[in-house]
Amino acid sequence: MSAGLLDPRTIRELAAELDLRPTKQRGQNFVHDANTVRRIVAAAGVRPDDMVLEIGPGLGSLTLGLLEVAAGVVAIEIEHSLAERLPRTVAARLPERADRLRVVEADALTVADLPDPQPTLVVANLPYNVSVPVLLHVLAGFPGIRGGLVMVQAEVADRLVAGPGSRTYGVPSVKLAWYCAARRVGSVPPTVFWPVPNVDSGLVELVRRDPPATTAPRQQVFAVVDAAFGQRRKMLRSALAGLFGSSAAASAALESAGVDPQARGEVLGVTDFVRIAEVLAGPVG
């Protein structure tokens, strides 16, 4: 195996060696274009002192590009065969950086601890079905992550960066806004993947920021968000009736929070949801 980033032929050779049959369920579409990999690394703002968290490294396309720049990569991989093969791929293609890779064989949705040094950046190609919960989980669990970049299906990218009042604004938009400022920084065509997906992918830049100042716990804020969007286009006084006990109680709570009871969740920003959650939580002390 020659040194360097993975190309289409090598991707197929590795897949054949592992008897890997990429599945749509796990979003296994592997990047085989070196220029795209380096573009992702550059857009993520990876610095030489960064410890990068990569979720679902697969065959190692992005891993190699990250290791070219970062101080190290900790990669979470759920599939045993891929987790076992990745260190050998890196050792063969980028031997001078092989000692900077740590592989954690686990489900990224349940990982609670990572070996030191802790990650400072998250960079990942995330599958459609788990992209949002995985991203929110790692942002909540690893506060040292200052930001990063995720590649997701274009539809998911639109949801992550959407603002109040837009067509794609919803639960993912609000919950991500609790942790980060997010913006689209590019698109990736299907042709740079194997197998070729049916849709474009979007690159979303993440910049960590302090969560809104509030006396309400995050879980309570997120419960309000979930209820508000539980039935699309529903007035908040009805959508939140279950949380507050009745539509009348929800109306009173919303008015106390400075929110129109006839408004819909689609027009509220994260700070609006925070104020509603504070009323739900009740007085402090």
Backbone hydrogen bonds, N-H to C=O, Kabsch-Sander energy under -0.5 kcal/mol:
donor,donor_aa,acceptor,acceptor_aa,energy
4,G,93,R,-1.6
11,I,7,D,-2.5
12,R,8,P,-2.0
13,E,9,R,-2.2
14,L,10,T,-2.7
15,A,11,I,-2.3
16,A,12,R,-2.4
17,E,13,E,-2.4
18,L,14,L,-2.0
19,D,16,A,-0.9
20,L,15,A,-3.2
21,R,19,D,-0.5
27,G,24,K,-1.2
28,Q,23,T,-2.1
29,N,27,G,-1.8
30,F,194,W,-3.2
32,H,192,V,-2.7
33,D,192,V,-0.6
34,A,32,H,-0.6
37,V,33,D,-2.0
38,R,34,A,-2.5
39,R,35,N,-2.0
40,I,36,T,-2.2
41,V,37,V,-2.3
42,A,38,R,-2.3
43,A,39,R,-2.5
44,A,40,I,-1.8
45,G,42,A,-1.2
46,V,41,V,-1.5
50,D,47,R,-1.9
52,V,50,D,-0.6
52,V,72,G,-2.6
53,L,121,L,-3.4
54,E,52,V,-0.6
54,E,74,V,-2.4
56,G,54,E,-0.5
56,G,76,I,-3.2
60,G,57,P,-2.1
64,L,60,G,-2.2
65,G,61,S,-1.1
66,L,62,L,-2.5
67,L,63,T,-2.4
68,E,64,L,-1.2
69,V,66,L,-1.4
70,A,66,L,-3.1
71,A,47,R,-0.5
71,A,50,D,-1.7
72,G,50,D,-1.3
73,V,100,R,-2.4
74,V,52,V,-2.8
75,A,73,V,-0.6
75,A,102,R,-2.9
76,I,54,E,-2.7
77,E,75,A,-0.6
77,E,104,V,-2.3
83,A,79,E,-2.6
84,E,80,H,-2.6
85,R,81,S,-1.6
86,L,82,L,-2.1
88,R,85,R,-0.5
89,T,85,R,-2.0
90,V,86,L,-2.3
91,A,87,P,-2.4
92,A,88,R,-1.8
93,R,89,T,-2.0
94,L,90,V,-3.0
97,R,94,L,-2.1
98,A,95,P,-0.9
100,R,97,R,-2.1
101,L,98,A,-1.4
102,R,73,V,-2.5
104,V,75,A,-3.3
105,E,103,V,-0.6
106,A,77,E,-1.0
106,A,104,V,-1.1
108,A,106,A,-0.6
110,T,107,D,-2.1
111,V,107,D,-1.0
120,T,51,M,-3.0
121,L,51,M,-1.4
122,V,147,G,-2.1
123,V,53,L,-2.3
124,A,149,L,-1.6
125,N,55,I,-0.5
126,L,124,A,-0.7
126,L,151,M,-2.2
130,V,127,P,-0.8
131,S,127,P,-1.2
134,V,130,V,-2.4
135,L,131,S,-2.0
136,L,132,V,-2.6
137,H,133,P,-2.1
138,V,134,V,-2.2
139,L,135,L,-2.0
140,A,136,L,-2.0
141,G,137,H,-2.3
142,F,138,V,-1.9
145,I,142,F,-2.0
146,R,120,T,-2.8
146,R,144,G,-0.6
148,G,206,L,-2.2
149,L,122,V,-2.2
150,V,204,V,-2.1
151,M,124,A,-3.0
152,V,150,V,-0.6
152,V,202,G,-2.2
154,A,200,D,-2.3
156,V,153,Q,-0.7
157,A,153,Q,-2.4
158,D,154,A,-2.3
159,R,155,E,-1.5
160,L,156,V,-2.5
161,V,157,A,-1.7
162,A,158,D,-0.8
165,G,266,E,-3.2
166,S,163,G,-2.0
169,Y,166,S,-1.2
174,V,170,G,-2.1
175,K,171,V,-2.6
176,L,172,P,-2.3
177,A,173,S,-1.7
178,W,174,V,-0.9
178,W,175,K,-0.6
179,Y,175,K,-0.7
179,Y,176,L,-1.1
180,C,176,L,-3.0
181,A,207,V,-2.5
183,R,205,E,-1.6
185,V,203,L,-2.7
186,G,203,L,-0.6
188,V,201,S,-2.8
192,V,189,P,-1.3
193,F,190,P,-1.9
194,W,30,F,-2.1
201,S,188,V,-2.6
202,G,152,V,-3.5
203,L,186,G,-2.8
204,V,150,V,-2.6
204,V,202,G,-0.5
205,E,183,R,-2.9
205,E,203,L,-0.5
206,L,148,G,-2.9
207,V,181,A,-2.2
208,R,146,R,-2.7
209,R,179,Y,-2.7
220,Q,217,P,-0.7
221,V,217,P,-1.9
222,F,218,R,-2.8
223,A,219,Q,-1.6
224,V,220,Q,-1.8
225,V,221,V,-2.1
226,D,222,F,-2.7
227,A,223,A,-2.1
228,A,224,V,-2.6
229,F,225,V,-1.7
230,G,227,A,-1.0
234,K,231,Q,-1.3
236,L,263,A,-3.1
237,R,261,P,-2.2
238,S,235,M,-1.0
239,A,235,M,-2.7
240,L,236,L,-2.6
241,A,238,S,-1.0
244,F,240,L,-2.1
245,G,241,A,-1.6
250,A,246,S,-2.2
251,S,247,S,-2.4
252,A,248,A,-2.1
253,A,249,A,-2.3
254,L,250,A,-2.7
255,E,251,S,-2.4
256,S,252,A,-2.1
257,A,253,A,-1.6
258,G,255,E,-1.1
259,V,254,L,-3.1
263,A,260,D,-1.9
265,G,228,A,-0.5
265,G,234,K,-0.6
267,V,264,R,-2.1
268,L,265,G,-1.5
272,D,269,G,-0.7
273,F,269,G,-1.7
274,V,270,V,-1.8
275,R,271,T,-1.8
276,I,272,D,-1.9
277,A,273,F,-2.4
278,E,274,V,-2.0
279,V,275,R,-1.5
280,L,276,I,-2.0
281,A,277,A,-2.4
282,G,278,E,-1.4
